Amino acid sequence: MLDKFEKIFIEFDNEWGYLVLPEKAENNIPLVLHFHGNGGYVKNGEADWIDESRKQKFFFSLLESGYAIAGCHATGNHWGRDSALKANYNFFEELKKINTLNLSNITTWGCGLGASAAWLASIGKLNPYVENFVSQQGVLNFESIIQRKKFKNHLIEAHSEDLDLSIEDAIKLFHELNPITRTKKIITNPDIRIPNSLFIHGDIDENVNFEDNPVVLHNILNKHGYVSKLHPLKDVGHATYEFGDELGRLVNNFISNN
């Protein structure tokens, strides 16, 4: 499906990223920066989201509309850790060297645990460049992950902390790192550019609870008057891949109209 689009692989910091270019684009190409989820991979000439047919469908509508898509899986299964945020910013610095890209109003898009890195980057070092944010089945609330236990140790291990931490101690440890906490701290800061946001999530997600994650962040943004749209997938769990064409068009329409 993506064979007709030019793909460029970029090496940085012993990591690999990719850039997929739309057809017939010459200058001022708008960019979507994609953050991969658990178990993703980006190598020299390979990446799960551009190799696997079920994932390619999400990208097609955007590429057809003239958007470029860049992505990496820097530092592996990161669960939003600071080293991943730094690595993704370094990848963005490499993209600045491609003078046909318009990087002043980019869209960040995170899937699964990639959403935590995408959001934290969007309100962090990437903030001056981010216009839109998209979360797909996204991890956005570390306290919920810890409380529900299923991925508690994955989160703790990714941050190189003690796996024997109690739930209460883990919640305290991750409080300042939690995307929800960080959002509450900056939400009224006039110097922070809060992106237009779209949350796509199965309402019976068995891995990343719907009410605890996108709904919480969506409500914070709405309360303060920012553009935020919640798109629940009724009776759908964590695996949203069967909706690739539909959701690709949804993301395309959202960022094209904001």
Residue, then its C-alpha position, 0 to 999 in steps of 0.5 A: m500500500l505504501d510502496k509508491f511513497e518515497k521512504i528515507f531512513i535516518e540514523f541518529d544517536n545509534e537509533w533509526g528513524y524514517l520519513v515517508l514523503p507524499e507524492k508530488a510534494e516539493n516544498n512546505i510539506p506538513l509533517v506528522l511525527h509518529f511515536h510507536g507503541n509497545g513492541g514496535y521497531v525501526k531499523n535501517g530500511e524497516a519499521d513496523w508501521i510502514d511494513e505491516s499491512r494492517k498498520q499501513k492503512f492508518f498512514f495512507s489517507l494522510l500521505e494521499s492528502g500531502y502530509a509527510i510522516a516521520g517516526c522512530h522507536a527511540t530507546g525501545n519500549h520507553w513508557g514515556r521516559d525522559s531518555a525517549l523524549k530526548a531521543n525523539y527531539n534529537f530525531f526532530e533535529e535531524l528532520k530540520k535538515i530536510n528543507t522541504l518540510n514545514l516544521s512550524n505546525i506539526t502533528t504528534w501522534g502516539c499509539g499505546l505507550g507512544a502516546s505518553a511520549a508524544w504528549l509529553a514531547s508536545i508540552g515539553k521541548l517540542n512545544p513550539y512546533v506542535e499544532n495538533f496531537v493525536s492519541q490512539q489507544g494511548v497511555l496517558n495516566f501512569e497512576s491508572i497503569i499502576q493501580r490496575k497492575k497489569f502493566k505496572n512492572h513494565l512501566i517501572e522497569a522502563h524507568s529503571e526503578d525497583l520492581d518490588l515497589s508497592i502500588e502506593d510507593a509507585i504512584k508517589l514515585f511516578h506522580e511528577l512524571n505522570p502526563i496528567t500531573r504535568t498537564k495540570k501544572i502547565i495548563t494555565n501557562p500562557d507560554i505553553r502552546i496546548p495542541n488541538s487534541l484528538f483521542i481515539h480509544g476503544d471504550i472497553d480497552e483491556n490494557v489501557n482503561f478508557e475512562d482513566n486515560p483519554v477521558v481524564l486528559h480530554n476533560i482537563l483540556n475541555k475545562h480550560g477551553y482548548v480544542s479536544k475531541l474524544h472518539p470512543l470506539k464502542d465495544v472495542g478493546h485495545a487492538t484498533y488495527e482493524f479500523g485502519d482505513e476509517l481511523g486514518r481518514l479520521v486523523n486526516n480530517f481532524i488535522s486538516n481542519n485545525 
